[in-house]
């Protein structure tokens, strides 16, 4: 499987999981928040699969997952769930991509 296809598949799966975790929450503009979460995690999955850093795959995924989750965590002030999901998702995608 090519890196592009793997990135698209990982991005869609990670985005869907991220959006699904928001279903039980109550908030204003829930649809917009879910679309934003999907887009962010989709991009993260795609980038992890298509960026080549000099470390092992799991470390690449973990670092990119954490690094790319920081802006969303700053905006929402929900550090633990956003950074946790970014770390776990990045780690899993990094392992799959290696």
Phi, psi and omega per residue, in radians:
X1 nan 2.376 -3.127
X2 -1.260 2.781 3.129
X3 -1.088 -0.627 -3.141
X4 -1.126 -0.838 -3.130
X5 -1.131 -0.744 3.105
X6 -1.085 -0.730 3.110
X7 -1.095 -0.723 3.096
X8 -1.116 -0.780 -3.135
X9 -1.123 -0.821 3.120
X10 -1.112 -0.699 3.125
X11 -1.102 -0.771 3.129
X12 -1.129 -0.789 -3.139
X13 -1.107 -0.835 -3.122
X14 -1.147 -0.686 3.093
X15 -1.110 -0.745 3.137
X16 -1.141 -0.716 3.105
X17 -1.104 -0.766 -3.130
X18 -1.094 -0.787 3.119
X19 -1.149 -0.658 -3.130
X20 -1.141 -0.559 3.122
X21 -1.180 -0.259 -3.127
X22 -1.611 -0.128 -3.086
X23 -1.002 -0.804 -3.100
X24 -1.300 -0.168 -3.105
X25 -1.335 2.629 3.034
X26 -1.971 2.250 -3.121
X27 -2.857 2.859 3.009
X28 -1.289 2.611 3.102
X29 0.925 0.794 -3.098
X30 -1.053 -0.707 3.133
X31 -1.066 -0.785 3.127
X32 -1.106 -0.718 3.128
X33 -1.131 -0.700 3.133
X34 -1.189 -0.689 3.095
X35 -1.133 -0.737 3.098
X36 -1.092 -0.749 3.113
X37 -1.122 -0.737 3.103
X38 -1.062 -0.821 -3.102
X39 -1.096 -0.719 3.140
X40 -1.107 -0.861 -3.097
X41 -1.261 -0.542 3.041
X42 -1.069 -0.837 3.138
X43 -1.081 -0.705 3.133
X44 -1.078 -0.809 3.114
X45 -1.085 -0.708 -3.141
X46 -1.174 -0.768 -3.111
X47 -1.142 -0.788 -3.116
X48 -1.016 -0.694 -3.121
X49 -1.276 -0.364 -3.016
X50 -2.008 0.051 3.081
X51 -1.848 2.354 -3.141
X52 -1.963 1.876 3.076
X53 -1.848 2.834 -3.009
X54 -1.325 0.089 -3.131
X55 -1.803 3.132 3.125
X56 -1.196 2.797 -3.045
X57 -1.014 -0.757 -3.101
X58 -1.138 -0.647 3.129
X59 -1.241 -0.689 3.048
X60 -0.991 -0.865 -3.119
X61 -1.092 -0.767 -3.140
X62 -1.091 -0.837 -3.119
X63 -1.138 -0.776 3.122
X64 -1.164 -0.681 3.108
X65 -1.060 -0.748 3.112
X66 -1.234 -0.838 -3.086
X67 -1.053 -0.780 -3.083
X68 -1.380 -0.169 3.090
X69 -1.583 -0.264 -3.091
X70 -1.017 -0.828 -3.124
X71 -1.027 -0.739 3.129
X72 -1.137 -0.679 3.117
X73 -1.148 -0.660 3.103
X74 -1.132 -0.784 -3.102
X75 -1.134 -0.802 -3.050
X76 -1.523 -0.313 -3.060
X77 1.075 0.400 3.085
X78 -1.875 1.211 -2.993
X79 -1.085 -0.867 -3.016
X80 -1.107 -0.919 -3.106
X81 -1.174 -0.647 -3.093
X82 -1.281 -0.798 3.126
X83 -1.214 -0.624 3.111
X84 -1.127 -0.819 3.123
X85 -1.152 -0.662 3.093
X86 -1.106 -0.727 3.140
X87 -1.174 -0.850 -3.111
X88 -1.161 -0.824 3.126
X89 -1.097 -0.752 3.108
X90 -1.092 -0.706 3.110
X91 -1.081 -0.850 -3.127
X92 -1.106 -0.796 -3.139
X93 -1.152 -0.669 3.085
X94 -1.058 -0.694 3.094
X95 -1.158 -0.775 3.129
X96 -1.107 -0.624 -3.073
X97 -1.371 -0.307 -3.080
X98 -1.467 nan nan
